[in-house]
Amino acid sequence: MKEFWLDWGKWKLKPKNDWKEKAKKTAALEAVKHVRDGFIVGLGSGSTAAYAIAEIGRKIREEEIEVLGIPTSTQAFYLAIRHGIPLTTLDEHPTIDLTIDGADQIDKKLNLIKGMGGALTREKIVALCSKKVVIVADETKLVEKLGENHPIPIEVVPFAVSHVISEINKLGGKPKLRETKGKVGPVITDNGNYILDVTFKQTENLTELNRKLKLIAGVVETGLFLRIADQAYLGKRNGDLMKLSRNR
Ligand code: 5RP
């Protein structure tokens, strides 16, 4: 018999996506094999990166390696503490050996959309300070064309939100202020900002789009991670692992 869980929000039964959890864990465990004794490791955010954080904790306990973590979010911070990963900061260690993080969309060239967990700014800073960035996900995150049928999250200074919305409209984007669940009002990021989820009809030249978005006063960071990731492990429905690589 199939296992079911109740989605109270929609009042209907949904089959539990067990294969996805296994796929995410398989990908995360493979990525953690890159972690070596003495490494400074960037700790990604989201449910897939959480498996990697747990595995790094196990490696520290059982294989007695010394690793220092730099969390990309409050979530990663508390997970690192729970799994016994000693932490450091970018001020103490401005160069990170390896970052393991999740993604919301991945194309074959390893360009990404990130930020559905709202941690995009710290994730991008940590990734750009890293010698190597490994992405972990299940295979449903792999897409032909980035940004098609998916919003691009953009972190915005609250003071500037109306101005940013009007500038994004001029670029042909449709921004939607991300709202919290369980509390009324906008999501506040770990940096005290808002998130706009922006859909674009035209996603042909993402490098140019990213450049234009970053030029808007009040835009802190975009969820477009272009030519940043080096490798990706994608767990498949059949239990296999897909590996994608990019030369820097
Ligand atoms: C958070 C992110 C996450 O890495 C992304 O949302 C993927 O999360 P998950 O592994 O839960 O699907 O970018 O800002």
Residues whose N, C-alpha, C, O or C-beta is under 5 A from the ligand:
A	BS01	5RP	S45 G46 S47 T48 A49 D101 G102 A103 D104 K114 G115 M116 G117 G118 A119 L120
